[in-house]
């Protein structure tokens, strides 16, 4: 079995690499499509839809959203590994942090 720290660092690295590529694609789109409009909403589904239609600003926002969500993916991986290994302390800690993040997201949307 892979060392869990190596797994978590790979998730961080892949998330950062993919985000960088998506943001770079958005910058290249911005050079190609000079008259693009900035999205007027930060609805995630709308942003990804606009990114698929070659809106450079939406593509860069999608890359930033992916970059921001990478630590949450690592936290979910930590929780999953902790559940598999039955490590009660890590389960409590990671689930508490996830709960705090969910509460912050809910109150941040309003």
Secondary structure, 3 states (H helix, E strand, C coil): CCCHHHHHHHHHHHHHHHHHHHHHHHHHHHHHCCCCCCCCCCCHHHHHHHHHCCCHHHHHHHHHHHHHHHHHHHHHHHHHHHHHHCCHHHHHHHHHHHHHHHHHHHHHHC
